[in-house]
Structures are given as C-alpha cells and as structure tokens.
C-alpha cells in the first residue's frame, strides 16, 4: 500500500457489489485525503443502504468521516432483520420488480408499485409516503435525496421474496391485500358479487373477498394452489405466518 491509499475490508456479504478484482479480504484504495468514507465505499460499488457499521481500526465512525492515509477501514453488512424508522413496514418497488410486488402483497406486506415511474418519481414518492424503496439499481440507492432504500438480492421472484422477508421480518398477514392494487381485502357475501362472476364461478365457488379500493373479487380458483405454495414457502421462512380464518 502506498502513502496515498487506505485499506478497506468488506464483509463477504457485500462482495457481490464489488468488481471481481476487489473481492478479497482487503482492498487497497487510492485516497485523495478529502473524500468522506461514505463516498469512498460507494465509489467501489457498495450503496450505503447495504452497509451496517463502518469502523476505522476498532472505532465506529459515520459515513461523513474522512479517513487518513494508511487507515484500515472495516465495512460490515446491514444487520438482519433490519430496524427501520417506520412500523409497520411500507415498501415501494421499482418498475422491474412487479412479480415481487404481487408476492409481497400476497403475504400481506404494504407494497406500492407502478410500472410507469422514473427514478426521480420513485424517490419523491418513497420520501413523501415514507416507504422503503426496493430496487436492484445500485445508482438509484446511492442517490442522496432518497431517505431509505434497499437492494433486492436474487434473480427469481421467490428468491427475492425470501430476501426481503429475511431482511425486514415484517409482521405477516397473508391473504389480506389485493395483489393488483395493494388495497385491503374484505370478505363479502356471494350475493354482493354474483353479477360480476362468470357462470362457472357462480356454480363452483361460494366464498369470496373483494378489494376495498379497486373492487377486484377473489376466490379459491384454479390458480389458488400456486399461491398457496408461495405462502407456504414464506411460512417456512417466518413460522408466525398464519392464515386468517376469513381470508381466501
């Protein structure tokens, strides 16, 4: 290490954000003597939303800390489950996470999603509604205007769901939200929705729920087994995940 460098040790959980040549126990990084530690970490590809504790030597420091030449910096991953300043958990997902949004709503997590919001609009809505912005766009997570965000790990929606549930451990309430709009569901009598049903559905099914916001009607249709499997996998991740007696 030269006189114009600092040494950085990233927790292995953060290596996926690093370039291949930096995925090792210790990285020597050029340092200009004025940049903050937060800037240094993000310049290597790691959003601060994914960082737990920062330490120089054995002393915890803030992202605004300016390390001196030759310092040894330790960067830990965010602790799971992560504590957040808003309870219950409220999420906003970017345009590429529609399948994950439906799964999160299925297990009862308050999840806002639209497929027509650009980055500025996502940040504005996340800040205004105090929602945690979920994305796989590292640059978006590094935007200073964003109040709180999180990187979603995994390429498949089921893996992404497991990642989010493991990170935030939300209070589960499956079968209580509309997978189309995120509104709350309420049980309704068949007579209240009968005119909206196809003849085969009217003959076969007798228990229904309806979204209080968009009016979408739900019942145990042919697709229900697939949805049950998603909830069952989430149940194994969080044993407290139970099904309300009046839900579909």
C-alpha positions as CSV (number, residue, x, y, z in Angstrom):
1,X,0.0,0.0,0.0
2,X,1.4,3.5,-1.0
3,X,1.1,6.6,1.1
4,X,-1.9,7.8,-0.9
5,X,-4.1,4.7,-0.1
6,X,-6.3,3.4,2.6
7,X,-7.1,-0.3,3.2
8,X,-10.8,-1.4,3.2
9,X,-12.1,-4.8,4.4
10,X,-15.7,-5.5,3.2
11,X,-17.9,-8.2,4.8
12,X,-18.3,-11.1,2.4
13,X,-22.0,-10.4,2.1
14,X,-21.0,-7.2,0.3
15,X,-18.7,-8.7,-2.2
16,X,-21.4,-9.1,-4.8
17,X,-21.3,-5.3,-5.2
18,X,-17.5,-5.2,-5.8
19,X,-15.6,-5.7,-9.0
20,X,-14.1,-9.1,-9.3
21,X,-10.6,-7.8,-8.6
22,X,-11.8,-6.3,-5.3
23,X,-13.5,-9.5,-4.0
24,X,-10.9,-10.4,-1.4
25,X,-10.2,-9.8,2.3
26,X,-8.6,-6.5,1.9
27,X,-8.7,-3.8,-0.8
28,X,-6.1,-1.0,-1.2
29,X,-7.9,2.1,-2.4
30,X,-6.5,5.4,-3.7
31,X,-7.4,8.2,-1.3
32,X,-7.3,11.9,-2.0
33,X,-7.3,12.9,1.7
34,X,-10.6,14.9,1.5
35,X,-13.3,12.4,0.4
36,X,-15.7,11.0,3.1
37,X,-15.7,7.4,3.9
38,X,-19.2,7.1,2.6
39,X,-18.0,8.4,-0.8
40,X,-15.1,6.0,-0.8
41,X,-17.3,3.0,-0.1
42,X,-19.9,3.9,-2.8
43,X,-17.1,4.6,-5.3
44,X,-16.3,0.9,-5.0
45,X,-19.9,0.0,-5.9
46,X,-21.4,-0.6,-2.4
47,X,-24.5,1.5,-1.7
48,X,-24.6,2.8,1.9
49,X,-28.1,1.3,2.2
50,X,-26.4,-2.1,2.3
51,X,-23.8,-1.1,4.9
52,X,-24.2,-1.8,8.6
53,X,-21.3,-0.5,10.7
54,X,-18.3,1.5,9.5
55,X,-15.2,1.3,11.6
56,X,-11.7,2.7,11.4
57,X,-9.5,0.3,13.4
58,X,-11.8,-0.6,16.2
59,X,-13.6,2.7,16.4
60,X,-17.1,3.1,14.8
61,X,-17.4,6.1,12.5
62,X,-20.1,7.8,10.4
63,X,-20.1,7.9,6.6
64,X,-19.1,11.5,6.8
65,X,-15.8,10.6,8.4
66,X,-12.7,11.4,6.4
67,X,-10.1,8.6,6.8
68,X,-6.5,9.5,6.9
69,X,-3.8,8.0,4.7
70,X,-2.9,4.4,5.7
71,X,-6.1,3.9,7.7
72,X,-7.7,0.4,8.0
73,X,-11.5,0.6,7.3
74,X,-13.9,-2.2,8.1
75,X,-17.3,-2.2,6.3
76,X,-20.0,-4.6,7.7
77,X,-23.2,-5.6,6.0
78,X,-26.5,-4.3,7.3
79,X,-27.8,-6.3,10.2
80,X,-30.8,-8.6,9.6
81,X,-33.5,-8.2,10.5
82,X,-33.0,-4.5,9.8
83,X,-34.6,-2.0,12.1
84,X,-36.3,0.8,10.2
85,X,-37.9,4.1,11.5
86,X,-41.4,3.2,10.1
87,X,-43.5,0.4,11.6
88,X,-45.4,-1.4,10.1
89,X,-43.2,-1.8,7.1
90,X,-44.2,0.1,4.0
91,X,-42.5,-0.6,0.6
92,X,-42.2,0.9,-2.8
93,X,-40.8,-1.2,-5.6
94,X,-39.2,0.0,-8.8
95,X,-40.5,-0.9,-12.3
96,X,-38.6,-4.1,-12.6
97,X,-40.0,-5.8,-9.5
98,X,-43.6,-6.3,-10.4
99,X,-43.7,-10.1,-9.7
100,X,-42.1,-9.5,-6.3
101,X,-44.7,-6.8,-5.6
102,X,-47.5,-9.3,-6.1
103,X,-45.9,-11.8,-3.9
104,X,-45.3,-9.3,-1.1
105,X,-48.9,-8.2,-1.3
106,X,-49.9,-11.9,-1.2
107,X,-48.3,-12.3,2.2
108,X,-49.8,-9.1,3.5
109,X,-46.9,-6.6,3.2
110,X,-48.0,-3.0,2.3
111,X,-46.3,-2.7,-1.1
112,X,-46.7,0.2,-3.6
113,X,-45.8,-0.5,-7.2
114,X,-46.3,1.2,-10.6
115,X,-44.6,0.4,-13.8
116,X,-44.5,4.0,-15.1
117,X,-42.4,5.8,-12.5
118,X,-39.0,7.1,-13.3
119,X,-36.1,7.4,-10.8
120,X,-37.0,10.9,-9.7
121,X,-40.7,10.0,-9.2
122,X,-39.7,6.9,-7.2
123,X,-37.6,8.9,-4.9
124,X,-40.2,11.6,-4.5
125,X,-42.9,9.0,-3.7
126,X,-40.7,7.0,-1.3
127,X,-39.8,10.1,0.6
128,X,-43.4,11.5,0.7
129,X,-45.0,8.3,1.8
130,X,-42.1,7.1,4.0
131,X,-41.8,3.9,2.1
132,X,-38.6,1.9,1.8
133,X,-37.6,1.8,-1.9
134,X,-36.6,-1.6,-3.1
135,X,-34.6,-1.9,-6.3
136,X,-31.7,-3.7,-8.0
137,X,-30.4,-0.4,-9.3
138,X,-27.3,0.5,-7.3
139,X,-27.1,4.0,-8.7
140,X,-30.6,4.7,-7.5
141,X,-29.8,3.6,-4.0
142,X,-26.8,5.9,-4.0
143,X,-28.9,9.0,-4.7
144,X,-28.5,11.4,-1.7
145,X,-32.2,12.5,-2.0
146,X,-33.5,9.0,-1.1
147,X,-34.5,8.7,2.6
148,X,-34.3,4.9,2.8
149,X,-33.8,2.1,0.3
150,X,-32.6,-1.5,0.0
151,X,-31.1,-3.7,-2.7
152,X,-33.1,-6.8,-3.6
153,X,-31.0,-9.9,-3.9
154,X,-31.9,-12.7,-6.3
155,X,-33.0,-13.1,-9.9
156,X,-36.2,-15.1,-9.3
157,X,-39.2,-13.5,-7.6
158,X,-39.4,-16.3,-5.0
159,X,-35.7,-15.8,-4.0
160,X,-36.3,-12.0,-3.9
161,X,-39.3,-12.6,-1.6
162,X,-37.2,-14.7,0.7
163,X,-34.5,-11.9,0.7
164,X,-37.0,-9.1,1.6
165,X,-38.7,-11.2,4.3
166,X,-35.4,-12.1,5.8
167,X,-34.1,-8.5,5.8
168,X,-37.1,-6.8,7.3
169,X,-39.1,-9.5,9.1
170,X,-42.4,-7.8,8.5
171,X,-45.5,-8.8,10.5
172,X,-47.2,-11.3,8.2
173,X,-50.9,-11.1,7.2
174,X,-51.3,-13.4,4.1
175,X,-54.5,-13.2,2.0
176,X,-55.4,-9.7,3.3
177,X,-54.2,-7.4,0.4
178,X,-55.2,-7.1,-3.2
179,X,-52.3,-8.3,-5.4
180,X,-53.5,-5.9,-8.1
181,X,-53.5,-2.6,-6.3
182,X,-52.4,-3.2,-2.7
183,X,-55.8,-2.4,-1.2
184,X,-57.1,-4.3,1.8
185,X,-59.5,-7.3,1.2
186,X,-62.8,-7.8,3.0
187,X,-64.9,-10.9,2.9
188,X,-68.2,-10.4,1.0
189,X,-71.3,-12.5,0.6
190,X,-71.7,-14.2,-2.7
191,X,-74.8,-12.2,-3.4
192,X,-72.8,-9.0,-3.4
193,X,-70.5,-10.0,-6.2
194,X,-72.6,-12.6,-8.1
195,X,-73.3,-10.3,-11.0
196,X,-69.6,-9.9,-11.6
197,X,-68.9,-13.7,-11.8
198,X,-68.7,-16.0,-14.8
199,X,-71.4,-18.7,-14.7
200,X,-68.9,-21.5,-13.9
201,X,-67.5,-19.5,-11.0
202,X,-71.0,-18.8,-9.6
203,X,-71.8,-22.6,-9.7
204,X,-68.5,-23.8,-8.2
205,X,-67.3,-21.3,-5.6
206,X,-69.1,-19.8,-2.5
207,X,-66.6,-17.8,-0.5
208,X,-65.3,-14.5,-1.8
209,X,-63.4,-11.4,-0.8
210,X,-63.3,-8.0,-2.5
211,X,-60.7,-5.3,-2.6
212,X,-62.0,-2.2,-0.8
213,X,-60.1,0.1,-3.2
214,X,-60.3,-1.3,-6.7
215,X,-63.2,-3.8,-6.3
216,X,-61.3,-6.8,-7.5
217,X,-63.0,-10.0,-6.4
218,X,-61.1,-13.0,-5.1
219,X,-61.9,-16.7,-4.6
220,X,-60.2,-20.1,-4.4
221,X,-59.8,-20.6,-8.2
222,X,-57.6,-22.9,-10.2
223,X,-54.6,-20.6,-9.6
224,X,-55.0,-20.9,-5.8
225,X,-52.7,-23.9,-5.4
226,X,-49.8,-21.9,-6.8
227,X,-50.5,-19.0,-4.5
228,X,-50.7,-21.4,-1.5
229,X,-47.3,-22.7,-2.4
230,X,-45.8,-19.2,-2.3
231,X,-47.4,-18.5,1.1
232,X,-46.2,-21.9,2.3
233,X,-42.6,-21.1,1.4
234,X,-42.9,-17.8,3.2
235,X,-44.4,-19.6,6.2
236,X,-41.3,-21.8,6.5
237,X,-39.2,-18.6,6.5
238,X,-41.3,-17.0,9.1
239,X,-43.2,-19.6,11.3
240,X,-45.5,-16.9,12.6
241,X,-47.1,-16.5,9.2
242,X,-50.6,-17.8,9.6
243,X,-53.7,-17.6,7.6
244,X,-56.7,-15.6,8.9
245,X,-59.9,-17.8,9.2
246,X,-61.9,-15.4,7.0
247,X,-59.3,-14.9,4.2
248,X,-59.4,-16.7,0.9
